[in-house]
């Protein structure tokens, strides 16, 4: 009886702690605060001085009963798609540090760059607008569409609603010039106009942005400490599109208490590119570790960045129907698809393991795939109301 009471008190304490963490993050929304790193990351340099509270944290972790898992495998999911609505996804964690730096440098304008349905560009626009900063987005699209109105689908709708200045560039121009040269050219133009622009790279992935997922590793640690079942993850799985998220979570898992093996599923470029890019981010923090020692990168780009096969889209539909977890088609969807393929090819490598999958958001990207997905979703019909169903005048009117 005494043991049961002790267990119940621990559960109550865990629930109170979780509520307190959530309540604190809500109360501090849009506030700038001095930053104190985890003790295990305090040797990294440079340390961020401040952070802006933009994300709703901690994001929940729960079991995810995907069909077809290997024997004894437990799959859990961390819902970083719940970090907000307009600010949803993994990019917000990076922006908490990047926007604090922009304000510290007295910027009045933020420049960033990405694909035409970039989640990062949408989140940056919303965060900047909250902080009264103008936003200029360089968005990459096809050569045929670069000279016309980009439309109002998905992330573009949010960006344009909140006032982003959109600059279109073709994929060919992007490839030949590069993101750094493009953002530098726009920065110089705005400076000549008297602006004070702050440039955020693709995906917010620089050494400062990496702190977003170093901090996420601490958050996961604290969530596990609050549990009474001793849950510990063997592996962490996450999508990789620009490198900052995997650099942060891998370094945090390696340095901190998690000690989980991190698997990144790249949705563009190739694993060797990302090993080198992540190494640059780690070196920028003077971490003293080799990227290949702390993360295993798998190729999951399929047809290419933001391009999907019918099998991938059917997978998204099947997972949503089976689990109510809606994955985006560009990042987490491809990562989950790649994970299941890896498990199918080599089930013994995953049997009996506890795996945490980090959902990095991107729901709005689905709206760009409606034409491709229409044939997969046919569960509708015209309701057939028989003549025998009683009618009564005035009932059910719409006013």
C-alpha positions as a LaTeX table, in Angstrom:
\begin{tabular}{lrrr}
\hline
Residue & $x$ (\AA) & $y$ (\AA) & $z$ (\AA) \\
\hline
Unk1 & 0.00 & 0.00 & 0.00 \\
Unk2 & 2.80 & 2.36 & 0.95 \\
Unk3 & 4.57 & 1.62 & $-2.37$ \\
Unk4 & 1.35 & 2.35 & $-4.26$ \\
Unk5 & 0.91 & 5.69 & $-2.46$ \\
Unk6 & 4.52 & 6.59 & $-3.21$ \\
Unk7 & 4.00 & 5.74 & $-6.90$ \\
Unk8 & 0.82 & 7.81 & $-7.01$ \\
Unk9 & 2.59 & 10.78 & $-5.41$ \\
Unk10 & 5.36 & 10.52 & $-8.00$ \\
Unk11 & 2.80 & 10.48 & $-10.80$ \\
Unk12 & 1.11 & 13.55 & $-9.30$ \\
Unk13 & 4.48 & 15.30 & $-9.01$ \\
Unk14 & 5.27 & 14.40 & $-12.62$ \\
Unk15 & 1.95 & 15.85 & $-13.80$ \\
Unk16 & 2.45 & 19.02 & $-11.74$ \\
Unk17 & 5.98 & 19.43 & $-13.14$ \\
Unk18 & 4.76 & 19.00 & $-16.71$ \\
Unk19 & 1.95 & 21.49 & $-16.14$ \\
Unk20 & 4.39 & 23.96 & $-14.57$ \\
Unk21 & 6.78 & 23.66 & $-17.56$ \\
Unk22 & 3.88 & 24.28 & $-19.95$ \\
Unk23 & 2.43 & 27.15 & $-17.95$ \\
Unk24 & 5.81 & 28.87 & $-17.74$ \\
Unk25 & 6.33 & 28.68 & $-21.49$ \\
Unk26 & 2.86 & 30.12 & $-22.14$ \\
Unk27 & 3.35 & 32.99 & $-19.70$ \\
Unk28 & 6.72 & 33.87 & $-21.22$ \\
Unk29 & 5.57 & 33.85 & $-24.87$ \\
Unk30 & 7.31 & 36.55 & $-26.92$ \\
Unk31 & 9.64 & 37.54 & $-24.08$ \\
Unk32 & 13.40 & 37.88 & $-24.38$ \\
Unk33 & 15.36 & 36.27 & $-21.56$ \\
Unk34 & 19.00 & 35.61 & $-20.65$ \\
Unk35 & 20.03 & 32.12 & $-21.75$ \\
Unk36 & 21.64 & 29.54 & $-19.51$ \\
Unk37 & 22.81 & 26.38 & $-21.34$ \\
Unk38 & 22.61 & 22.83 & $-20.01$ \\
Unk39 & 25.60 & 22.06 & $-17.77$ \\
Unk40 & 26.83 & 19.47 & $-20.26$ \\
Unk41 & 26.90 & 22.10 & $-23.04$ \\
Unk42 & 28.42 & 24.98 & $-21.06$ \\
Unk43 & 31.86 & 24.38 & $-22.61$ \\
Unk44 & 30.59 & 25.16 & $-26.13$ \\
Unk45 & 31.53 & 28.50 & $-27.64$ \\
Unk46 & 30.14 & 30.97 & $-28.40$ \\
Unk47 & 27.27 & 30.70 & $-25.93$ \\
Unk48 & 24.04 & 32.51 & $-26.84$ \\
Unk49 & 23.36 & 35.46 & $-24.57$ \\
Unk50 & 19.57 & 35.57 & $-24.91$ \\
Unk51 & 16.61 & 33.71 & $-26.33$ \\
Unk52 & 13.11 & 34.73 & $-27.39$ \\
Unk53 & 10.25 & 32.52 & $-26.23$ \\
Unk54 & 8.40 & 31.64 & $-29.45$ \\
Unk55 & 7.56 & 27.93 & $-29.18$ \\
Unk56 & 4.90 & 26.28 & $-27.04$ \\
Unk57 & 7.03 & 23.89 & $-25.00$ \\
Unk58 & 7.53 & 21.20 & $-23.90$ \\
Unk59 & 6.00 & 19.42 & $-26.87$ \\
Unk60 & 4.34 & 16.10 & $-25.99$ \\
Unk61 & 5.89 & 12.65 & $-26.34$ \\
Unk62 & 3.55 & 9.69 & $-26.81$ \\
Unk63 & 3.45 & 6.14 & $-28.18$ \\
Unk64 & 3.02 & 5.89 & $-31.93$ \\
Unk65 & 1.63 & 2.53 & $-32.96$ \\
Unk66 & 2.68 & 2.42 & $-36.59$ \\
Unk67 & 1.67 & $-0.79$ & $-38.34$ \\
Unk68 & 4.42 & $-3.21$ & $-39.37$ \\
Unk69 & 7.00 & $-2.52$ & $-36.65$ \\
Unk70 & 9.57 & $-5.27$ & $-35.92$ \\
Unk71 & 8.97 & $-7.58$ & $-32.96$ \\
Unk72 & 9.26 & $-5.85$ & $-29.60$ \\
Unk73 & 9.93 & $-2.44$ & $-31.12$ \\
Unk74 & 8.40 & 0.54 & $-29.31$ \\
Unk75 & 7.99 & 3.67 & $-31.39$ \\
Unk76 & 7.35 & 6.99 & $-29.67$ \\
Unk77 & 6.84 & 10.39 & $-31.26$ \\
Unk78 & 7.78 & 13.89 & $-30.10$ \\
Unk79 & 5.26 & 16.36 & $-31.46$ \\
Unk80 & 7.28 & 19.35 & $-32.54$ \\
Unk81 & 4.44 & 19.95 & $-34.97$ \\
Unk82 & 2.73 & 21.26 & $-31.80$ \\
Unk83 & 5.17 & 24.14 & $-31.18$ \\
Unk84 & 2.47 & 26.51 & $-32.41$ \\
Unk85 & 0.08 & 27.16 & $-35.27$ \\
Unk86 & 1.62 & 29.74 & $-37.59$ \\
Unk87 & 4.93 & 29.06 & $-35.80$ \\
Unk88 & 4.69 & 25.27 & $-35.87$ \\
Unk89 & 7.59 & 22.92 & $-36.46$ \\
Unk90 & 11.27 & 22.53 & $-35.69$ \\
Unk91 & 12.30 & 25.87 & $-37.20$ \\
Unk92 & 10.80 & 27.77 & $-34.28$ \\
Unk93 & 13.34 & 26.33 & $-31.85$ \\
Unk94 & 16.18 & 27.74 & $-33.97$ \\
Unk95 & 14.40 & 31.06 & $-34.38$ \\
Unk96 & 14.24 & 31.54 & $-30.61$ \\
Unk97 & 18.00 & 32.09 & $-30.70$ \\
Unk98 & 18.27 & 33.73 & $-34.11$ \\
Unk99 & 15.55 & 36.32 & $-33.50$ \\
Unk100 & 17.09 & 37.24 & $-30.14$ \\
Unk101 & 20.36 & 37.90 & $-31.97$ \\
Unk102 & 18.57 & 39.96 & $-34.63$ \\
Unk103 & 16.99 & 42.16 & $-31.96$ \\
Unk104 & 20.31 & 42.39 & $-30.09$ \\
Unk105 & 21.91 & 43.70 & $-33.28$ \\
Unk106 & 19.09 & 46.28 & $-33.64$ \\
Unk107 & 17.98 & 44.92 & $-36.99$ \\
Unk108 & 14.76 & 46.27 & $-38.49$ \\
Unk109 & 14.53 & 43.69 & $-41.28$ \\
Unk110 & 15.06 & 39.94 & $-41.56$ \\
Unk111 & 16.16 & 38.22 & $-44.78$ \\
Unk112 & 15.97 & 34.48 & $-45.30$ \\
Unk113 & 15.76 & 32.02 & $-48.19$ \\
Unk114 & 14.21 & 28.68 & $-49.06$ \\
Unk115 & 11.91 & 26.71 & $-51.32$ \\
Unk116 & 8.56 & 28.01 & $-52.50$ \\
Unk117 & 6.79 & 26.08 & $-49.70$ \\
Unk118 & 9.47 & 26.65 & $-47.08$ \\
Unk119 & 8.24 & 26.05 & $-43.53$ \\
Unk120 & 11.25 & 27.96 & $-42.26$ \\
Unk121 & 10.39 & 31.04 & $-44.34$ \\
Unk122 & 6.81 & 30.97 & $-43.07$ \\
Unk123 & 7.90 & 30.65 & $-39.43$ \\
Unk124 & 10.52 & 33.39 & $-39.87$ \\
Unk125 & 7.92 & 35.73 & $-41.35$ \\
Unk126 & 5.51 & 35.20 & $-38.47$ \\
Unk127 & 8.19 & 35.54 & $-35.79$ \\
Unk128 & 9.58 & 38.68 & $-37.40$ \\
Unk129 & 6.15 & 40.24 & $-37.61$ \\
Unk130 & 5.53 & 39.51 & $-33.93$ \\
Unk131 & 8.72 & 41.44 & $-33.16$ \\
Unk132 & 7.91 & 44.34 & $-35.52$ \\
Unk133 & 10.60 & 43.44 & $-38.04$ \\
Unk134 & 10.06 & 43.49 & $-41.80$ \\
Unk135 & 10.67 & 40.25 & $-43.67$ \\
Unk136 & 12.18 & 39.68 & $-47.10$ \\
Unk137 & 11.96 & 36.12 & $-48.44$ \\
Unk138 & 13.90 & 34.76 & $-51.40$ \\
Unk139 & 11.84 & 31.79 & $-52.58$ \\
Unk140 & 13.08 & 29.19 & $-55.04$ \\
Unk141 & 10.63 & 27.94 & $-57.67$ \\
Unk142 & 10.59 & 26.52 & $-61.19$ \\
Unk143 & 11.79 & 28.59 & $-64.14$ \\
Unk144 & 8.27 & 28.66 & $-65.58$ \\
Unk145 & 6.77 & 30.13 & $-62.39$ \\
Unk146 & 9.50 & 32.57 & $-61.34$ \\
Unk147 & 8.05 & 35.49 & $-63.33$ \\
Unk148 & 4.45 & 35.23 & $-62.13$ \\
Unk149 & 2.39 & 35.60 & $-58.99$ \\
Unk150 & 3.34 & 32.65 & $-56.71$ \\
Unk151 & $-0.21$ & 32.15 & $-55.47$ \\
Unk152 & $-1.68$ & 31.63 & $-52.02$ \\
Unk153 & $-1.27$ & 27.91 & $-51.36$ \\
Unk154 & 0.01 & 26.54 & $-48.04$ \\
Unk155 & 2.91 & 28.43 & $-46.49$ \\
Unk156 & 2.66 & 31.17 & $-49.12$ \\
Unk157 & $-0.78$ & 32.14 & $-47.87$ \\
Unk158 & 0.48 & 32.70 & $-44.32$ \\
Unk159 & 3.61 & 34.52 & $-45.46$ \\
Unk160 & 1.70 & 36.92 & $-47.68$ \\
Unk161 & $-1.11$ & 37.44 & $-45.16$ \\
Unk162 & 1.35 & 38.70 & $-42.55$ \\
Unk163 & 3.15 & 40.94 & $-45.02$ \\
Unk164 & 6.31 & 39.23 & $-46.23$ \\
Unk165 & 8.15 & 40.79 & $-49.17$ \\
Unk166 & 8.54 & 37.85 & $-51.57$ \\
Unk167 & 11.38 & 37.70 & $-54.10$ \\
Unk168 & 11.19 & 34.80 & $-56.56$ \\
Unk169 & 14.24 & 33.09 & $-57.98$ \\
Unk170 & 14.40 & 30.17 & $-60.38$ \\
Unk171 & 15.98 & 26.87 & $-59.32$ \\
Unk172 & 18.59 & 27.32 & $-62.04$ \\
Unk173 & 19.58 & 30.78 & $-60.73$ \\
Unk174 & 19.63 & 29.46 & $-57.17$ \\
Unk175 & 21.91 & 26.61 & $-58.20$ \\
Unk176 & 24.36 & 28.78 & $-60.13$ \\
Unk177 & 24.51 & 31.71 & $-57.67$ \\
Unk178 & 23.99 & 30.05 & $-54.27$ \\
Unk179 & 21.98 & 31.03 & $-51.22$ \\
Unk180 & 24.74 & 33.05 & $-49.54$ \\
Unk181 & 25.38 & 35.25 & $-52.57$ \\
Unk182 & 21.65 & 35.80 & $-53.09$ \\
Unk183 & 21.00 & 36.86 & $-49.51$ \\
Unk184 & 24.12 & 39.06 & $-49.53$ \\
Unk185 & 22.95 & 40.82 & $-52.69$ \\
Unk186 & 19.53 & 41.53 & $-51.19$ \\
Unk187 & 21.14 & 42.66 & $-47.93$ \\
Unk188 & 23.32 & 45.17 & $-49.77$ \\
Unk189 & 20.31 & 46.49 & $-51.69$ \\
Unk190 & 18.29 & 47.00 & $-48.49$ \\
Unk191 & 21.25 & 48.64 & $-46.75$ \\
Unk192 & 21.46 & 51.17 & $-49.59$ \\
Unk193 & 17.79 & 51.93 & $-48.87$ \\
Unk194 & 18.64 & 52.67 & $-45.24$ \\
Unk195 & 17.54 & 49.35 & $-43.73$ \\
Unk196 & 19.40 & 47.30 & $-41.11$ \\
Unk197 & 18.88 & 43.73 & $-42.32$ \\
Unk198 & 19.74 & 40.53 & $-40.45$ \\
Unk199 & 20.33 & 37.44 & $-42.60$ \\
Unk200 & 19.15 & 34.00 & $-41.51$ \\
Unk201 & 20.51 & 31.13 & $-43.65$ \\
Unk202 & 18.52 & 28.30 & $-45.23$ \\
Unk203 & 16.51 & 26.52 & $-42.54$ \\
Unk204 & 18.01 & 28.70 & $-39.82$ \\
Unk205 & 20.91 & 26.24 & $-39.88$ \\
Unk206 & 24.02 & 27.93 & $-38.56$ \\
Unk207 & 25.90 & 27.35 & $-35.32$ \\
Unk208 & 23.64 & 29.74 & $-33.39$ \\
Unk209 & 20.48 & 28.05 & $-34.70$ \\
Unk210 & 21.93 & 24.69 & $-33.68$ \\
Unk211 & 21.26 & 25.65 & $-30.06$ \\
Unk212 & 17.54 & 25.17 & $-30.71$ \\
Unk213 & 17.93 & 21.40 & $-30.75$ \\
Unk214 & 20.66 & 21.29 & $-28.14$ \\
Unk215 & 17.94 & 22.79 & $-25.96$ \\
Unk216 & 15.42 & 20.24 & $-27.30$ \\
Unk217 & 17.71 & 17.46 & $-26.06$ \\
Unk218 & 17.56 & 19.00 & $-22.58$ \\
Unk219 & 13.76 & 19.17 & $-22.88$ \\
Unk220 & 13.55 & 15.45 & $-23.72$ \\
Unk221 & 15.82 & 14.67 & $-20.76$ \\
Unk222 & 13.51 & 16.58 & $-18.42$ \\
Unk223 & 10.42 & 14.88 & $-19.84$ \\
Unk224 & 11.93 & 11.44 & $-19.25$ \\
Unk225 & 12.91 & 12.38 & $-15.69$ \\
Unk226 & 9.27 & 13.22 & $-14.99$ \\
Unk227 & 8.15 & 9.72 & $-15.94$ \\
Unk228 & 7.81 & 6.90 & $-13.41$ \\
Unk229 & 8.40 & 4.01 & $-15.82$ \\
Unk230 & 12.12 & 4.59 & $-16.44$ \\
Unk231 & 11.64 & 5.08 & $-20.18$ \\
Unk232 & 14.93 & 5.50 & $-22.06$ \\
Unk233 & 15.31 & 5.74 & $-25.82$ \\
Unk234 & 17.82 & 3.65 & $-27.76$ \\
Unk235 & 17.43 & 5.63 & $-30.99$ \\
Unk236 & 16.19 & 9.03 & $-32.14$ \\
Unk237 & 14.93 & 9.48 & $-35.71$ \\
Unk238 & 14.44 & 12.84 & $-37.45$ \\
Unk239 & 14.28 & 14.31 & $-40.93$ \\
Unk240 & 17.18 & 16.35 & $-42.27$ \\
Unk241 & 16.72 & 19.18 & $-44.75$ \\
Unk242 & 19.28 & 21.83 & $-43.87$ \\
Unk243 & 21.37 & 20.24 & $-41.11$ \\
Unk244 & 20.83 & 22.41 & $-38.04$ \\
Unk245 & 18.26 & 20.20 & $-36.35$ \\
Unk246 & 20.33 & 17.04 & $-36.63$ \\
Unk247 & 23.48 & 18.85 & $-35.50$ \\
Unk248 & 21.74 & 20.08 & $-32.35$ \\
Unk249 & 19.87 & 16.92 & $-31.36$ \\
Unk250 & 22.88 & 14.69 & $-32.13$ \\
Unk251 & 25.26 & 16.84 & $-30.11$ \\
Unk252 & 22.75 & 17.16 & $-27.26$ \\
Unk253 & 22.18 & 13.39 & $-27.14$ \\
Unk254 & 25.94 & 12.75 & $-27.26$ \\
Unk255 & 26.90 & 15.26 & $-24.55$ \\
Unk256 & 23.87 & 14.92 & $-22.28$ \\
Unk257 & 22.12 & 12.04 & $-20.56$ \\
Unk258 & 20.11 & 10.75 & $-23.52$ \\
Unk259 & 22.95 & 8.81 & $-25.19$ \\
Unk260 & 20.55 & 7.68 & $-27.94$ \\
Unk261 & 21.83 & 6.90 & $-31.41$ \\
Unk262 & 20.53 & 9.55 & $-33.80$ \\
Unk263 & 19.35 & 8.58 & $-37.29$ \\
Unk264 & 18.80 & 11.41 & $-39.76$ \\
Unk265 & 16.89 & 10.85 & $-43.00$ \\
Unk266 & 18.03 & 13.42 & $-45.54$ \\
Unk267 & 15.36 & 14.76 & $-47.90$ \\
Unk268 & 17.77 & 16.57 & $-50.22$ \\
Unk269 & 21.45 & 16.41 & $-51.18$ \\
Unk270 & 23.20 & 13.26 & $-49.92$ \\
Unk271 & 24.58 & 11.92 & $-46.62$ \\
Unk272 & 28.20 & 12.92 & $-47.33$ \\
Unk273 & 27.13 & 16.52 & $-47.90$ \\
Unk274 & 25.32 & 16.60 & $-44.56$ \\
Unk275 & 28.14 & 14.91 & $-42.63$ \\
Unk276 & 30.41 & 17.72 & $-43.85$ \\
Unk277 & 27.85 & 20.46 & $-43.25$ \\
Unk278 & 27.06 & 19.25 & $-39.72$ \\
Unk279 & 30.79 & 19.04 & $-39.03$ \\
Unk280 & 31.04 & 22.73 & $-39.91$ \\
Unk281 & 28.28 & 23.58 & $-37.43$ \\
Unk282 & 29.94 & 21.50 & $-34.71$ \\
Unk283 & 33.31 & 23.14 & $-35.38$ \\
Unk284 & 31.60 & 26.52 & $-35.18$ \\
Unk285 & 30.63 & 25.61 & $-31.60$ \\
Unk286 & 34.11 & 24.22 & $-30.79$ \\
Unk287 & 32.39 & 20.95 & $-29.89$ \\
Unk288 & 35.43 & 18.78 & $-30.55$ \\
Unk289 & 33.43 & 15.86 & $-31.94$ \\
Unk290 & 33.18 & 14.16 & $-35.32$ \\
Unk291 & 29.79 & 14.31 & $-37.02$ \\
Unk292 & 30.11 & 10.68 & $-38.14$ \\
Unk293 & 30.46 & 9.58 & $-34.51$ \\
Unk294 & 27.22 & 11.17 & $-33.33$ \\
Unk295 & 24.72 & 10.75 & $-36.19$ \\
Unk296 & 23.92 & 8.16 & $-38.86$ \\
Unk297 & 22.55 & 9.82 & $-42.01$ \\
Unk298 & 20.31 & 7.87 & $-44.41$ \\
Unk299 & 19.27 & 8.97 & $-47.90$ \\
Unk300 & 15.50 & 9.49 & $-48.09$ \\
Unk301 & 15.18 & 12.15 & $-50.80$ \\
Unk302 & 13.52 & 9.80 & $-53.31$ \\
Unk303 & 12.63 & 11.75 & $-56.47$ \\
Unk304 & 14.12 & 14.92 & $-55.00$ \\
Unk305 & 13.44 & 17.72 & $-52.55$ \\
Unk306 & 9.69 & 18.35 & $-52.11$ \\
Unk307 & 8.93 & 15.76 & $-54.82$ \\
Unk308 & 6.92 & 12.67 & $-53.93$ \\
Unk309 & 6.17 & 9.28 & $-55.40$ \\
Unk310 & 2.62 & 7.95 & $-55.25$ \\
Unk311 & 3.87 & 5.33 & $-52.77$ \\
Unk312 & 5.12 & 8.03 & $-50.39$ \\
Unk313 & 1.83 & 9.92 & $-50.53$ \\
Unk314 & $-0.17$ & 6.73 & $-50.00$ \\
Unk315 & 2.04 & 6.06 & $-46.97$ \\
Unk316 & 1.10 & 9.47 & $-45.51$ \\
Unk317 & $-2.57$ & 8.74 & $-46.05$ \\
Unk318 & $-2.32$ & 5.25 & $-44.50$ \\
Unk319 & $-0.43$ & 6.55 & $-41.44$ \\
Unk320 & $-2.98$ & 9.32 & $-40.90$ \\
Unk321 & $-5.84$ & 6.82 & $-41.16$ \\
Unk322 & $-4.16$ & 4.35 & $-38.82$ \\
Unk323 & $-2.78$ & 6.70 & $-36.14$ \\
Unk324 & $-4.27$ & 10.22 & $-36.64$ \\
Unk325 & $-0.73$ & 11.57 & $-36.96$ \\
Unk326 & $-0.53$ & 13.74 & $-40.07$ \\
Unk327 & 2.94 & 13.87 & $-41.57$ \\
Unk328 & 4.13 & 16.48 & $-44.04$ \\
Unk329 & 5.23 & 15.33 & $-47.52$ \\
Unk330 & 8.64 & 17.04 & $-47.53$ \\
Unk331 & 10.33 & 16.21 & $-44.22$ \\
Unk332 & 8.78 & 13.97 & $-41.56$ \\
Unk333 & 6.77 & 12.01 & $-44.13$ \\
Unk334 & 9.90 & 11.03 & $-46.04$ \\
Unk335 & 11.77 & 10.32 & $-42.80$ \\
Unk336 & 9.02 & 7.98 & $-41.54$ \\
Unk337 & 8.78 & 6.31 & $-44.95$ \\
Unk338 & 12.55 & 5.81 & $-44.93$ \\
Unk339 & 12.47 & 4.45 & $-41.37$ \\
Unk340 & 9.83 & 1.85 & $-42.18$ \\
Unk341 & 11.78 & 0.81 & $-45.28$ \\
Unk342 & 14.92 & 0.39 & $-43.17$ \\
Unk343 & 12.98 & $-1.68$ & $-40.65$ \\
Unk344 & 11.55 & $-3.86$ & $-43.42$ \\
Unk345 & 14.99 & $-4.48$ & $-44.94$ \\
Unk346 & 16.74 & $-5.19$ & $-41.62$ \\
Unk347 & 14.17 & $-5.84$ & $-38.86$ \\
Unk348 & 16.72 & $-7.42$ & $-36.52$ \\
Unk349 & 18.58 & $-4.13$ & $-36.27$ \\
Unk350 & 15.49 & $-2.52$ & $-34.72$ \\
Unk351 & 13.90 & $-5.38$ & $-32.76$ \\
Unk352 & 13.28 & $-4.70$ & $-29.09$ \\
Unk353 & 14.38 & $-1.07$ & $-29.30$ \\
Unk354 & 12.67 & 2.04 & $-27.98$ \\
Unk355 & 12.75 & 4.69 & $-30.69$ \\
Unk356 & 11.80 & 8.37 & $-30.54$ \\
Unk357 & 10.66 & 9.92 & $-33.82$ \\
Unk358 & 10.72 & 13.73 & $-33.87$ \\
Unk359 & 7.86 & 15.18 & $-35.93$ \\
Unk360 & 9.23 & 18.45 & $-37.31$ \\
Unk361 & 5.91 & 19.89 & $-38.51$ \\
Unk362 & 5.16 & 21.17 & $-42.00$ \\
Unk363 & 1.42 & 20.46 & $-42.21$ \\
Unk364 & 0.84 & 23.42 & $-44.55$ \\
Unk365 & 3.02 & 21.75 & $-47.17$ \\
Unk366 & 0.27 & 19.17 & $-47.71$ \\
Unk367 & $-1.87$ & 21.80 & $-49.41$ \\
Unk368 & 0.63 & 21.87 & $-52.25$ \\
Unk369 & $-0.03$ & 18.16 & $-52.84$ \\
Unk370 & $-3.83$ & 18.11 & $-53.00$ \\
Unk371 & $-3.97$ & 17.29 & $-56.71$ \\
Unk372 & $-1.60$ & 14.35 & $-56.28$ \\
Unk373 & $-3.44$ & 13.05 & $-53.23$ \\
Unk374 & $-7.00$ & 13.42 & $-54.52$ \\
Unk375 & $-7.14$ & 9.92 & $-55.96$ \\
Unk376 & $-6.02$ & 8.44 & $-52.63$ \\
Unk377 & $-8.85$ & 10.00 & $-50.65$ \\
Unk378 & $-12.25$ & 8.95 & $-51.93$ \\
Unk379 & $-14.21$ & 8.33 & $-48.75$ \\
Unk380 & $-17.22$ & 10.54 & $-49.47$ \\
Unk381 & $-20.70$ & 10.13 & $-50.90$ \\
Unk382 & $-23.91$ & 12.06 & $-51.38$ \\
Unk383 & $-26.20$ & 11.31 & $-48.45$ \\
Unk384 & $-29.23$ & 9.37 & $-49.62$ \\
Unk385 & $-32.31$ & 10.54 & $-47.69$ \\
Unk386 & $-35.23$ & 8.21 & $-48.29$ \\
Unk387 & $-38.74$ & 9.55 & $-48.87$ \\
Unk388 & $-39.83$ & 7.70 & $-45.75$ \\
Unk389 & $-37.78$ & 10.02 & $-43.51$ \\
Unk390 & $-40.31$ & 12.43 & $-41.88$ \\
Unk391 & $-40.23$ & 16.08 & $-42.97$ \\
Unk392 & $-41.35$ & 19.04 & $-40.88$ \\
Unk393 & $-41.60$ & 22.57 & $-42.18$ \\
Unk394 & $-39.19$ & 25.01 & $-40.57$ \\
Unk395 & $-36.92$ & 22.44 & $-38.93$ \\
Unk396 & $-33.23$ & 22.57 & $-39.89$ \\
Unk397 & $-33.36$ & 25.94 & $-41.59$ \\
Unk398 & $-30.12$ & 27.86 & $-42.01$ \\
Unk399 & $-30.29$ & 31.46 & $-40.85$ \\
\hline
\end{tabular}
